[in-house]
């Protein structure tokens, strides 16, 4: 059973403390009992405040755990953050991250739409085309050496046919 599940349904209101105190003042007018009741009320108030801190921490952790899988990097960033974060801080950070993701999505969509009908020439293809064009204007240089197979001048061994 997780800590979040065990704290469900725990709700104490500040007005509840005041109503109990007023009831005890009406019923028990003695000072000794009244002081003891007040001591218990202060202890209860401290417990209430500590419980609120725990609930907010657990709520922030639960929200982080429930983020979708596409937010994996942001989720890891929040988990490994050293400073404790309130629910309000978390909601601000989530809103900022959501806006950033929306802007990235829009920019990707616009870049694909704008570049849909544009054909870009590859620099390597341009160089190859340039070499081919230069070679067609100039005659091929003839081989001036001897053939390794037959020994004739200006005859390559690749052209040799026995």
N, C-alpha and C positions, 0 to 999 in steps of 0.2 A: 504494500500500500504506500503510495507516494505521500510526501509531505503536503502537497497541494490538496489531494483528495481528503486527507485527514482534517484539514482546516476549513472544509466547505461548511457553510451554515453557521460559522462563528461570527456573530455580529453583536457588538456591544455599543450602545449609544451613550453619549455624554449626558443626555437628558435623563437617562436611566439612573445615573449616579445621583443626580440632584433630587430625583423623586424619592429614592431610598433614604437619602440624608434627611429630607423633610419629614418622612414617615417616622424615622427614629427619633427625631427631635420632639415630635408630637407624643410619641408613646413613652419614651424614656427621658424624663427630665433631669435625672441625676447626672452630675458632672463626670464621674468616673466612667460610667458606662458610655456616656457621650464621647469622651476622649478616646476610648477603645474603639468605638465605632468609626470615629474619624481616622484613627490610625489604619484601620482595616480599609477604609475608603481610599486613603492615599496609596496603600499597597496595591489595591485593586486598580487604581488609576495608572500606576507605573506599569503594572502587568498589561493593562489595556494598550498603553503607548508602545511597549515592546512588541506586543502582538501585532499592532498595526504596521510596525517596521518589518516584521517577519512576513506578514501577508503581502506587503508591497514588494518585497524582495522576491518572494515566491511567484507573485503575479508577473513580475518582469521576466523571471526565468521561464515561466510557462509561455509567455508571449514569444520569447526568443525561440523556444523549442517548436512552436507551432508555425514558424515561418516556412514558406514553400521551399522545395528543393532548389529552385532557381536562385534563391537568396543564400546559397550555401556559404559563399565567401563572406558576406556581411554577417551571417550568423556566427561563423568562426571568429570574426573580428570582435563581435559583442561578447562572446563567451570568454575570450582571453583578455578582455579589458580588465585592468587591475582595479580601477575605481568603481565603486558600487554605483548603480544607476537607478534613479527613481523611475516610476512608470511614466511620469510627465516627460522626463529626459528621453526615455526610450521612444515615446510617441513622436517627439520632435525629430529624433534621428531617423526613425522609420519613414516619416513623411518626407524628409530630405532625400533619403535613399530612393524612395518611390519616384520622386520628381526627377532625380538623376537618371534612373532607369528609363523613364518615359522619354526624356530628352534624347538619350542614346538610341532608343528605338525609332524615334522620329527622324533622327539624323541618318540612321542606316537606311530607312525607307526612302527618304528623299534622295540619298546618294544613288540608290539603285534605280529610282525613277528617272533622275536626271541623266544618268549614264546608260540608259537602256538602249538608245539608238546610236551610241557613239562607238566607232570601231577604232581602236588604238593600234598603231603599227608597232610591232615589237622591234626594238633596236637591233637585235640579232638578225632578224629577217631582213631588215634594211641593209645591213652590212653584207649579207649573203647575196642579196639581189644586186648590190653595187658591184661585187666581185664578178658575178656572172655577166653583167652588162659590160664591164671592162674587158673581160676575156673574149667576148664575141666581136669586139671592134678590132682587136689585135690578132694577128695570125699566131698559131702555136709555134713555139720554138722547136726546131728539129733537134733530135738527139745526135750528138756529134761523136759519141764514143763507139767502141767495138762491142759486138754481140758476144756474150759469154759462151754461147752454144756453138755458133758457127764461125765466129771471128771476123765477120764482115763489118765494115765501117758504116755508121749511121743506121744500124740495125739493132733493135732491142731484143733481148731474150724473150720478152713477153710477146713480141710479134713473131717469134720463130715458130715455123711449122716444118717438121721434118718430112 
